[in-house]
Amino acid sequence: MPRAVGTAAEVSVDPDERLAMLAKALGHPTRVRILRLLAERDTCVTGELAAQLPFAQSTVSEHLRILREAGLIRTEDAHGRPCNCVNADALAALKNAVASL
């Protein structure tokens, strides 16, 4: 069966595959912490996220990339700077998928 092309947030996949993909994205405590930090805010977060974590900006950026590819966060442009926020739909889908276990 051919696989659809696109990010995890754009693609309809088997529910078990989707849950496994999301779980893998959350398989590192730093990514869980980043998701929590973003979920605590009502607005998108720019560069100050790295200041809240004991890692270099490049490390935080890599974790953000993984969360973005899984569809758990969105990155928008805010006056030429990346601004990250939780993808509420993806987070709700994750919660529902875990609850259905």
Biopython code that builds the backbone (N, CA, C, O; Angstrom):
import numpy as np
from Bio.PDB.StructureBuilder import StructureBuilder

atoms = [
    (1, "MET", "N", (0.842, -1.175, 0.000)),
    (1, "MET", "CA", (0.000, 0.000, 0.000)),
    (1, "MET", "C", (0.889, 1.241, 0.000)),
    (1, "MET", "O", (1.759, 1.356, 0.863)),
    (2, "PRO", "N", (0.702, 2.190, -0.949)),
    (2, "PRO", "CA", (1.536, 3.380, -0.984)),
    (2, "PRO", "C", (1.246, 4.282, 0.201)),
    (2, "PRO", "O", (0.120, 4.354, 0.692)),
    (3, "ARG", "N", (2.274, 4.960, 0.642)),
    (3, "ARG", "CA", (2.130, 5.882, 1.778)),
    (3, "ARG", "C", (1.915, 7.285, 1.256)),
    (3, "ARG", "O", (2.474, 7.671, 0.229)),
    (4, "ALA", "N", (1.111, 8.039, 1.962)),
    (4, "ALA", "CA", (0.865, 9.425, 1.599)),
    (4, "ALA", "C", (2.109, 10.256, 1.909)),
    (4, "ALA", "O", (2.921, 9.895, 2.760)),
    (5, "VAL", "N", (2.234, 11.364, 1.207)),
    (5, "VAL", "CA", (3.384, 12.236, 1.392)),
    (5, "VAL", "C", (2.930, 13.475, 2.155)),
    (5, "VAL", "O", (1.833, 13.982, 1.921)),
    (6, "GLY", "N", (3.772, 13.963, 3.067)),
    (6, "GLY", "CA", (3.472, 15.172, 3.825)),
    (6, "GLY", "C", (3.920, 15.014, 5.255)),
    (6, "GLY", "O", (4.459, 13.971, 5.627)),
    (7, "THR", "N", (3.705, 16.039, 6.065)),
    (7, "THR", "CA", (4.064, 15.921, 7.468)),
    (7, "THR", "C", (3.046, 15.069, 8.181)),
    (7, "THR", "O", (1.966, 14.802, 7.656)),
    (8, "ALA", "N", (3.391, 14.646, 9.371)),
    (8, "ALA", "CA", (2.497, 13.791, 10.148)),
    (8, "ALA", "C", (1.157, 14.468, 10.375)),
    (8, "ALA", "O", (0.131, 13.790, 10.428)),
    (9, "ALA", "N", (1.141, 15.778, 10.510)),
    (9, "ALA", "CA", (-0.092, 16.500, 10.762)),
    (9, "ALA", "C", (-0.992, 16.525, 9.531)),
    (9, "ALA", "O", (-2.206, 16.681, 9.661)),
    (10, "GLU", "N", (-0.410, 16.372, 8.327)),
    (10, "GLU", "CA", (-1.175, 16.480, 7.096)),
    (10, "GLU", "C", (-1.665, 15.141, 6.578)),
    (10, "GLU", "O", (-2.523, 15.105, 5.697)),
    (11, "VAL", "N", (-1.161, 14.069, 7.086)),
    (11, "VAL", "CA", (-1.375, 12.764, 6.497)),
    (11, "VAL", "C", (-2.317, 11.932, 7.349)),
    (11, "VAL", "O", (-2.212, 11.890, 8.575)),
    (12, "SER", "N", (-3.246, 11.269, 6.660)),
    (12, "SER", "CA", (-4.090, 10.309, 7.354)),
    (12, "SER", "C", (-3.383, 8.962, 7.303)),
    (12, "SER", "O", (-3.167, 8.409, 6.225)),
    (13, "VAL", "N", (-3.027, 8.442, 8.460)),
    (13, "VAL", "CA", (-2.374, 7.152, 8.545)),
    (13, "VAL", "C", (-3.156, 6.278, 9.505)),
    (13, "VAL", "O", (-4.059, 6.738, 10.204)),
    (14, "ASP", "N", (-2.797, 5.041, 9.522)),
    (14, "ASP", "CA", (-3.376, 4.104, 10.450)),
    (14, "ASP", "C", (-3.264, 4.679, 11.870)),
    (14, "ASP", "O", (-2.204, 5.186, 12.237)),
    (15, "PRO", "N", (-4.329, 4.610, 12.672)),
    (15, "PRO", "CA", (-4.279, 5.187, 14.019)),
    (15, "PRO", "C", (-3.130, 4.652, 14.880)),
    (15, "PRO", "O", (-2.544, 5.397, 15.665)),
    (16, "ASP", "N", (-2.813, 3.381, 14.735)),
    (16, "ASP", "CA", (-1.707, 2.827, 15.511)),
    (16, "ASP", "C", (-0.368, 3.389, 15.052)),
    (16, "ASP", "O", (0.512, 3.658, 15.870)),
    (17, "GLU", "N", (-0.213, 3.569, 13.731)),
    (17, "GLU", "CA", (1.009, 4.182, 13.206)),
    (17, "GLU", "C", (1.134, 5.616, 13.679)),
    (17, "GLU", "O", (2.219, 6.063, 14.051)),
    (18, "ARG", "N", (0.030, 6.333, 13.665)),
    (18, "ARG", "CA", (0.035, 7.734, 14.095)),
    (18, "ARG", "C", (0.422, 7.832, 15.569)),
    (18, "ARG", "O", (1.246, 8.669, 15.939)),
    (19, "LEU", "N", (-0.164, 6.986, 16.408)),
    (19, "LEU", "CA", (0.173, 7.005, 17.831)),
    (19, "LEU", "C", (1.647, 6.677, 18.041)),
    (19, "LEU", "O", (2.317, 7.317, 18.852)),
    (20, "ALA", "N", (2.151, 5.692, 17.320)),
    (20, "ALA", "CA", (3.562, 5.326, 17.452)),
    (20, "ALA", "C", (4.470, 6.475, 17.018)),
    (20, "ALA", "O", (5.506, 6.714, 17.639)),
    (21, "MET", "N", (4.089, 7.186, 15.957)),
    (21, "MET", "CA", (4.873, 8.318, 15.466)),
    (21, "MET", "C", (4.902, 9.440, 16.519)),
    (21, "MET", "O", (5.951, 10.028, 16.785)),
    (22, "LEU", "N", (3.754, 9.720, 17.101)),
    (22, "LEU", "CA", (3.684, 10.764, 18.127)),
    (22, "LEU", "C", (4.457, 10.351, 19.379)),
    (22, "LEU", "O", (5.159, 11.165, 19.978)),
    (23, "ALA", "N", (4.325, 9.095, 19.768)),
    (23, "ALA", "CA", (5.038, 8.599, 20.947)),
    (23, "ALA", "C", (6.548, 8.678, 20.722)),
    (23, "ALA", "O", (7.297, 9.018, 21.638)),
    (24, "LYS", "N", (6.987, 8.368, 19.521)),
    (24, "LYS", "CA", (8.414, 8.454, 19.217)),
    (24, "LYS", "C", (8.891, 9.902, 19.325)),
    (24, "LYS", "O", (9.978, 10.164, 19.841)),
    (25, "ALA", "N", (8.084, 10.836, 18.841)),
    (25, "ALA", "CA", (8.453, 12.252, 18.936)),
    (25, "ALA", "C", (8.549, 12.694, 20.390)),
    (25, "ALA", "O", (9.341, 13.579, 20.715)),
    (26, "LEU", "N", (7.764, 12.097, 21.259)),
    (26, "LEU", "CA", (7.791, 12.435, 22.681)),
    (26, "LEU", "C", (8.698, 11.504, 23.469)),
    (26, "LEU", "O", (8.654, 11.490, 24.699)),
    (27, "GLY", "N", (9.508, 10.738, 22.782)),
    (27, "GLY", "CA", (10.369, 9.750, 23.415)),
    (27, "GLY", "C", (11.615, 10.313, 24.071)),
    (27, "GLY", "O", (12.483, 9.550, 24.494)),
    (28, "HIS", "N", (11.722, 11.606, 24.163)),
    (28, "HIS", "CA", (12.863, 12.237, 24.829)),
    (28, "HIS", "C", (12.319, 13.244, 25.837)),
    (28, "HIS", "O", (11.438, 14.035, 25.499)),
    (29, "PRO", "N", (12.824, 13.230, 27.063)),
    (29, "PRO", "CA", (12.276, 14.123, 28.092)),
    (29, "PRO", "C", (12.378, 15.610, 27.739)),
    (29, "PRO", "O", (11.553, 16.406, 28.188)),
    (30, "THR", "N", (13.359, 15.986, 26.955)),
    (30, "THR", "CA", (13.468, 17.396, 26.567)),
    (30, "THR", "C", (12.309, 17.796, 25.671)),
    (30, "THR", "O", (11.788, 18.905, 25.789)),
    (31, "ARG", "N", (11.901, 16.902, 24.773)),
    (31, "ARG", "CA", (10.775, 17.224, 23.894)),
    (31, "ARG", "C", (9.472, 17.293, 24.689)),
    (31, "ARG", "O", (8.604, 18.114, 24.390)),
    (32, "VAL", "N", (9.333, 16.441, 25.690)),
    (32, "VAL", "CA", (8.150, 16.515, 26.560)),
    (32, "VAL", "C", (8.143, 17.863, 27.276)),
    (32, "VAL", "O", (7.104, 18.518, 27.363)),
    (33, "ARG", "N", (9.294, 18.273, 27.785)),
    (33, "ARG", "CA", (9.404, 19.558, 28.493)),
    (33, "ARG", "C", (9.092, 20.721, 27.561)),
    (33, "ARG", "O", (8.391, 21.654, 27.952)),
    (34, "ILE", "N", (9.597, 20.677, 26.345)),
    (34, "ILE", "CA", (9.321, 21.736, 25.374)),
    (34, "ILE", "C", (7.825, 21.815, 25.096)),
    (34, "ILE", "O", (7.253, 22.905, 25.065)),
    (35, "LEU", "N", (7.193, 20.668, 24.894)),
    (35, "LEU", "CA", (5.760, 20.657, 24.625)),
    (35, "LEU", "C", (4.989, 21.229, 25.815)),
    (35, "LEU", "O", (4.023, 21.970, 25.629)),
    (36, "ARG", "N", (5.410, 20.890, 27.029)),
    (36, "ARG", "CA", (4.764, 21.451, 28.229)),
    (36, "ARG", "C", (4.943, 22.965, 28.290)),
    (36, "ARG", "O", (3.990, 23.690, 28.577)),
    (37, "LEU", "N", (6.158, 23.448, 28.024)),
    (37, "LEU", "CA", (6.414, 24.888, 28.042)),
    (37, "LEU", "C", (5.548, 25.623, 27.023)),
    (37, "LEU", "O", (5.003, 26.689, 27.308)),
    (38, "LEU", "N", (5.429, 25.045, 25.847)),
    (38, "LEU", "CA", (4.610, 25.683, 24.813)),
    (38, "LEU", "C", (3.126, 25.613, 25.163)),
    (38, "LEU", "O", (2.384, 26.561, 24.903)),
    (39, "ALA", "N", (2.687, 24.503, 25.750)),
    (39, "ALA", "CA", (1.271, 24.344, 26.100)),
    (39, "ALA", "C", (0.846, 25.301, 27.213)),
    (39, "ALA", "O", (-0.331, 25.644, 27.316)),
    (40, "GLU", "N", (1.783, 25.727, 28.036)),
    (40, "GLU", "CA", (1.476, 26.654, 29.130)),
    (40, "GLU", "C", (1.195, 28.069, 28.634)),
    (40, "GLU", "O", (0.696, 28.903, 29.389)),
    (41, "ARG", "N", (1.506, 28.337, 27.393)),
    (41, "ARG", "CA", (1.357, 29.684, 26.846)),
    (41, "ARG", "C", (0.183, 29.755, 25.885)),
    (41, "ARG", "O", (-0.138, 28.784, 25.200)),
    (42, "ASP", "N", (-0.446, 30.909, 25.846)),
    (42, "ASP", "CA", (-1.533, 31.136, 24.898)),
    (42, "ASP", "C", (-1.031, 31.679, 23.570)),
    (42, "ASP", "O", (-1.777, 31.742, 22.593)),
    (43, "THR", "N", (0.230, 32.069, 23.541)),
    (43, "THR", "CA", (0.797, 32.656, 22.332)),
    (43, "THR", "C", (1.997, 31.825, 21.877)),
    (43, "THR", "O", (2.488, 30.953, 22.594)),
    (44, "CYS", "N", (2.442, 32.125, 20.677)),
    (44, "CYS", "CA", (3.634, 31.461, 20.164)),
    (44, "CYS", "C", (4.866, 31.969, 20.898)),
    (44, "CYS", "O", (4.884, 33.091, 21.404)),
    (45, "VAL", "N", (5.892, 31.132, 20.950)),
    (45, "VAL", "CA", (7.121, 31.428, 21.671)),
    (45, "VAL", "C", (8.263, 31.560, 20.665)),
    (45, "VAL", "O", (8.423, 30.727, 19.772)),
    (46, "THR", "N", (9.046, 32.613, 20.827)),
    (46, "THR", "CA", (10.200, 32.794, 19.944)),
    (46, "THR", "C", (11.450, 32.288, 20.654)),
    (46, "THR", "O", (11.378, 31.280, 21.357)),
    (47, "GLY", "N", (12.566, 32.937, 20.498)),
    (47, "GLY", "CA", (13.858, 32.470, 20.975)),
    (47, "GLY", "C", (14.009, 32.273, 22.466)),
    (47, "GLY", "O", (14.949, 31.600, 22.888)),
    (48, "GLU", "N", (13.129, 32.825, 23.287)),
    (48, "GLU", "CA", (13.317, 32.697, 24.734)),
    (48, "GLU", "C", (13.137, 31.271, 25.238)),
    (48, "GLU", "O", (13.433, 30.993, 26.400)),
    (49, "LEU", "N", (12.671, 30.384, 24.412)),
    (49, "LEU", "CA", (12.493, 28.988, 24.816)),
    (49, "LEU", "C", (13.822, 28.356, 25.221)),
    (49, "LEU", "O", (13.881, 27.624, 26.209)),
    (50, "ALA", "N", (14.872, 28.627, 24.480)),
    (50, "ALA", "CA", (16.182, 28.046, 24.788)),
    (50, "ALA", "C", (16.695, 28.519, 26.143)),
    (50, "ALA", "O", (17.414, 27.787, 26.823)),
    (51, "ALA", "N", (16.334, 29.725, 26.537)),
    (51, "ALA", "CA", (16.783, 30.255, 27.828)),
    (51, "ALA", "C", (16.148, 29.511, 29.005)),
    (51, "ALA", "O", (16.663, 29.562, 30.122)),
    (52, "GLN", "N", (15.048, 28.831, 28.762)),
    (52, "GLN", "CA", (14.353, 28.100, 29.817)),
    (52, "GLN", "C", (14.828, 26.652, 29.937)),
    (52, "GLN", "O", (14.361, 25.908, 30.799)),
    (53, "LEU", "N", (15.748, 26.267, 29.079)),
    (53, "LEU", "CA", (16.241, 24.895, 29.055)),
    (53, "LEU", "C", (17.763, 24.895, 29.173)),
    (53, "LEU", "O", (18.413, 25.846, 28.738)),
    (54, "PRO", "N", (18.333, 23.856, 29.747)),
    (54, "PRO", "CA", (19.790, 23.817, 29.933)),
    (54, "PRO", "C", (20.545, 23.289, 28.702)),
    (54, "PRO", "O", (21.471, 22.487, 28.825)),
    (55, "PHE", "N", (20.130, 23.754, 27.517)),
    (55, "PHE", "CA", (20.740, 23.275, 26.280)),
    (55, "PHE", "C", (21.056, 24.441, 25.364)),
    (55, "PHE", "O", (20.500, 25.531, 25.505)),
    (56, "ALA", "N", (21.950, 24.198, 24.433)),
    (56, "ALA", "CA", (22.273, 25.190, 23.418)),
    (56, "ALA", "C", (21.074, 25.383, 22.493)),
    (56, "ALA", "O", (20.231, 24.497, 22.355)),
    (57, "GLN", "N", (21.013, 26.552, 21.864)),
    (57, "GLN", "CA", (19.931, 26.847, 20.934)),
    (57, "GLN", "C", (19.850, 25.798, 19.827)),
    (57, "GLN", "O", (18.754, 25.428, 19.404)),
    (58, "SER", "N", (20.992, 25.321, 19.359)),
    (58, "SER", "CA", (20.986, 24.324, 18.283)),
    (58, "SER", "C", (20.326, 23.018, 18.733)),
    (58, "SER", "O", (19.635, 22.371, 17.946)),
    (59, "THR", "N", (20.534, 22.635, 19.977)),
    (59, "THR", "CA", (19.910, 21.418, 20.513)),
    (59, "THR", "C", (18.406, 21.606, 20.629)),
    (59, "THR", "O", (17.633, 20.719, 20.268)),
    (60, "VAL", "N", (17.999, 22.751, 21.128)),
    (60, "VAL", "CA", (16.564, 23.047, 21.239)),
    (60, "VAL", "C", (15.934, 23.063, 19.851)),
    (60, "VAL", "O", (14.833, 22.545, 19.663)),
    (61, "SER", "N", (16.621, 23.648, 18.886)),
    (61, "SER", "CA", (16.108, 23.691, 17.515)),
    (61, "SER", "C", (15.897, 22.292, 16.946)),
    (61, "SER", "O", (14.910, 22.040, 16.256)),
    (62, "GLU", "N", (16.814, 21.397, 17.233)),
    (62, "GLU", "CA", (16.673, 20.017, 16.750)),
    (62, "GLU", "C", (15.455, 19.340, 17.379)),
    (62, "GLU", "O", (14.712, 18.642, 16.689)),
    (63, "HIS", "N", (15.248, 19.537, 18.662)),
    (63, "HIS", "CA", (14.067, 18.968, 19.312)),
    (63, "HIS", "C", (12.784, 19.584, 18.746)),
    (63, "HIS", "O", (11.791, 18.883, 18.555)),
    (64, "LEU", "N", (12.805, 20.878, 18.480)),
    (64, "LEU", "CA", (11.645, 21.534, 17.872)),
    (64, "LEU", "C", (11.363, 20.959, 16.486)),
    (64, "LEU", "O", (10.206, 20.769, 16.111)),
    (65, "ARG", "N", (12.412, 20.687, 15.737)),
    (65, "ARG", "CA", (12.233, 20.101, 14.396)),
    (65, "ARG", "C", (11.505, 18.771, 14.476)),
    (65, "ARG", "O", (10.598, 18.507, 13.687)),
    (66, "ILE", "N", (11.893, 17.941, 15.418)),
    (66, "ILE", "CA", (11.271, 16.620, 15.572)),
    (66, "ILE", "C", (9.802, 16.762, 15.964)),
    (66, "ILE", "O", (8.946, 16.054, 15.432)),
    (67, "LEU", "N", (9.510, 17.666, 16.884)),
    (67, "LEU", "CA", (8.121, 17.904, 17.288)),
    (67, "LEU", "C", (7.301, 18.467, 16.124)),
    (67, "LEU", "O", (6.133, 18.114, 15.955)),
    (68, "ARG", "N", (7.915, 19.340, 15.325)),
    (68, "ARG", "CA", (7.233, 19.919, 14.174)),
    (68, "ARG", "C", (6.930, 18.850, 13.126)),
    (68, "ARG", "O", (5.827, 18.807, 12.581)),
    (69, "GLU", "N", (7.906, 17.988, 12.844)),
    (69, "GLU", "CA", (7.699, 16.936, 11.848)),
    (69, "GLU", "C", (6.612, 15.965, 12.277)),
    (69, "GLU", "O", (5.914, 15.402, 11.434)),
    (70, "ALA", "N", (6.464, 15.766, 13.571)),
    (70, "ALA", "CA", (5.394, 14.897, 14.080)),
    (70, "ALA", "C", (4.049, 15.612, 14.062)),
    (70, "ALA", "O", (3.004, 14.986, 14.242)),
    (71, "GLY", "N", (4.078, 16.917, 13.846)),
    (71, "GLY", "CA", (2.843, 17.687, 13.796)),
    (71, "GLY", "C", (2.376, 18.187, 15.151)),
    (71, "GLY", "O", (1.286, 18.750, 15.252)),
    (72, "LEU", "N", (3.175, 17.997, 16.200)),
    (72, "LEU", "CA", (2.760, 18.401, 17.538)),
    (72, "LEU", "C", (2.903, 19.903, 17.779)),
    (72, "LEU", "O", (2.229, 20.461, 18.644)),
    (73, "ILE", "N", (3.772, 20.552, 17.022)),
    (73, "ILE", "CA", (3.896, 22.007, 17.129)),
    (73, "ILE", "C", (3.845, 22.610, 15.731)),
    (73, "ILE", "O", (4.053, 21.932, 14.725)),
    (74, "ARG", "N", (3.562, 23.909, 15.704)),
    (74, "ARG", "CA", (3.599, 24.690, 14.468)),
    (74, "ARG", "C", (4.648, 25.777, 14.645)),
    (74, "ARG", "O", (4.853, 26.285, 15.747)),
    (75, "THR", "N", (5.297, 26.121, 13.570)),
    (75, "THR", "CA", (6.243, 27.223, 13.584)),
    (75, "THR", "C", (5.769, 28.244, 12.571)),
    (75, "THR", "O", (5.575, 27.940, 11.394)),
    (76, "GLU", "N", (5.588, 29.459, 13.053)),
    (76, "GLU", "CA", (5.125, 30.552, 12.201)),
    (76, "GLU", "C", (6.198, 31.626, 12.175)),
    (76, "GLU", "O", (7.116, 31.624, 12.995)),
    (77, "ASP", "N", (6.074, 32.536, 11.233)),
    (77, "ASP", "CA", (7.012, 33.645, 11.132)),
    (77, "ASP", "C", (6.463, 34.821, 11.928)),
    (77, "ASP", "O", (5.326, 35.245, 11.723)),
    (78, "ALA", "N", (7.277, 35.343, 12.836)),
    (78, "ALA", "CA", (6.904, 36.517, 13.614)),
    (78, "ALA", "C", (7.957, 37.592, 13.395)),
    (78, "ALA", "O", (8.952, 37.667, 14.115)),
    (79, "HIS", "N", (7.717, 38.421, 12.388)),
    (79, "HIS", "CA", (8.646, 39.505, 12.071)),
    (79, "HIS", "C", (10.053, 38.979, 11.795)),
    (79, "HIS", "O", (11.040, 39.519, 12.294)),
    (80, "GLY", "N", (10.127, 37.925, 10.999)),
    (80, "GLY", "CA", (11.409, 37.362, 10.600)),
    (80, "GLY", "C", (12.016, 36.378, 11.582)),
    (80, "GLY", "O", (13.114, 35.874, 11.346)),
    (81, "ARG", "N", (11.330, 36.097, 12.673)),
    (81, "ARG", "CA", (11.829, 35.143, 13.670)),
    (81, "ARG", "C", (10.850, 33.973, 13.767)),
    (81, "ARG", "O", (9.637, 34.168, 13.694)),
    (82, "PRO", "N", (11.379, 32.760, 13.931)),
    (82, "PRO", "CA", (10.468, 31.623, 14.096)),
    (82, "PRO", "C", (9.739, 31.709, 15.438)),
    (82, "PRO", "O", (10.331, 32.043, 16.465)),
    (83, "CYS", "N", (8.467, 31.406, 15.406)),
    (83, "CYS", "CA", (7.620, 31.464, 16.589)),
    (83, "CYS", "C", (6.901, 30.119, 16.688)),
    (83, "CYS", "O", (6.179, 29.728, 15.771)),
    (84, "ASN", "N", (7.101, 29.414, 17.801)),
    (84, "ASN", "CA", (6.585, 28.049, 17.957)),
    (84, "ASN", "C", (5.394, 28.011, 18.891)),
    (84, "ASN", "O", (5.353, 28.714, 19.901)),
    (85, "CYS", "N", (4.421, 27.178, 18.539)),
    (85, "CYS", "CA", (3.261, 26.988, 19.403)),
    (85, "CYS", "C", (2.741, 25.555, 19.233)),
    (85, "CYS", "O", (3.035, 24.882, 18.245)),
    (86, "VAL", "N", (1.973, 25.118, 20.207)),
    (86, "VAL", "CA", (1.402, 23.777, 20.192)),
    (86, "VAL", "C", (0.343, 23.694, 19.102)),
    (86, "VAL", "O", (-0.425, 24.635, 18.901)),
    (87, "ASN", "N", (0.305, 22.580, 18.410)),
    (87, "ASN", "CA", (-0.774, 22.288, 17.472)),
    (87, "ASN", "C", (-1.867, 21.611, 18.303)),
    (87, "ASN", "O", (-1.797, 20.413, 18.579)),
    (88, "ALA", "N", (-2.871, 22.386, 18.694)),
    (88, "ALA", "CA", (-3.912, 21.892, 19.599)),
    (88, "ALA", "C", (-4.641, 20.673, 19.042)),
    (88, "ALA", "O", (-5.000, 19.770, 19.798)),
    (89, "ASP", "N", (-4.862, 20.637, 17.736)),
    (89, "ASP", "CA", (-5.553, 19.490, 17.134)),
    (89, "ASP", "C", (-4.729, 18.216, 17.271)),
    (89, "ASP", "O", (-5.271, 17.158, 17.591)),
    (90, "ALA", "N", (-3.428, 18.310, 17.032)),
    (90, "ALA", "CA", (-2.549, 17.145, 17.137)),
    (90, "ALA", "C", (-2.443, 16.678, 18.586)),
    (90, "ALA", "O", (-2.415, 15.478, 18.855)),
    (91, "LEU", "N", (-2.386, 17.624, 19.512)),
    (91, "LEU", "CA", (-2.307, 17.267, 20.924)),
    (91, "LEU", "C", (-3.581, 16.577, 21.375)),
    (91, "LEU", "O", (-3.535, 15.615, 22.142)),
    (92, "ALA", "N", (-4.729, 17.071, 20.896)),
    (92, "ALA", "CA", (-6.011, 16.428, 21.226)),
    (92, "ALA", "C", (-6.079, 15.020, 20.625)),
    (92, "ALA", "O", (-6.580, 14.093, 21.262)),
    (93, "ALA", "N", (-5.577, 14.866, 19.408)),
    (93, "ALA", "CA", (-5.558, 13.548, 18.769)),
    (93, "ALA", "C", (-4.666, 12.588, 19.547)),
    (93, "ALA", "O", (-4.996, 11.411, 19.692)),
    (94, "LEU", "N", (-3.530, 13.089, 20.053)),
    (94, "LEU", "CA", (-2.637, 12.259, 20.865)),
    (94, "LEU", "C", (-3.343, 11.816, 22.134)),
    (94, "LEU", "O", (-3.291, 10.641, 22.497)),
    (95, "LYS", "N", (-3.995, 12.740, 22.804)),
    (95, "LYS", "CA", (-4.720, 12.408, 24.036)),
    (95, "LYS", "C", (-5.797, 11.356, 23.767)),
    (95, "LYS", "O", (-5.945, 10.407, 24.536)),
    (96, "ASN", "N", (-6.537, 11.524, 22.690)),
    (96, "ASN", "CA", (-7.590, 10.555, 22.333)),
    (96, "ASN", "C", (-6.999, 9.189, 22.004)),
    (96, "ASN", "O", (-7.547, 8.158, 22.393)),
    (97, "ALA", "N", (-5.887, 9.187, 21.292)),
    (97, "ALA", "CA", (-5.255, 7.915, 20.909)),
    (97, "ALA", "C", (-4.768, 7.160, 22.153)),
    (97, "ALA", "O", (-4.934, 5.944, 22.249)),
    (98, "VAL", "N", (-4.174, 7.879, 23.091)),
    (98, "VAL", "CA", (-3.695, 7.233, 24.315)),
    (98, "VAL", "C", (-4.888, 6.748, 25.132)),
    (98, "VAL", "O", (-4.851, 5.656, 25.701)),
    (99, "ALA", "N", (-5.928, 7.545, 25.191)),
    (99, "ALA", "CA", (-7.121, 7.160, 25.975)),
    (99, "ALA", "C", (-7.790, 5.912, 25.398)),
    (99, "ALA", "O", (-8.457, 5.176, 26.125)),
    (100, "SER", "N", (-7.616, 5.671, 24.102)),
    (100, "SER", "CA", (-8.264, 4.512, 23.483)),
    (100, "SER", "C", (-7.513, 3.207, 23.674)),
    (100, "SER", "O", (-7.977, 2.154, 23.235)),
    (101, "LEU", "N", (-6.352, 3.264, 24.325)),
    (101, "LEU", "CA", (-5.561, 2.036, 24.556)),
    (101, "LEU", "C", (-6.253, 1.127, 25.544)),
    (101, "LEU", "O", (-5.740, 0.054, 25.860)),
]
sb = StructureBuilder()
sb.init_structure("model")
sb.init_model(0)
sb.init_chain("A")
sb.init_seg("    ")
for serial, (resi, resn, name, xyz) in enumerate(atoms, 1):
    if name == "N":
        sb.init_residue(resn, " ", resi, " ")
    sb.init_atom(name, np.array(xyz, "f"), 0.0, 1.0, " ", f" {name:<3s}", serial, name[0])
structure = sb.get_structure()
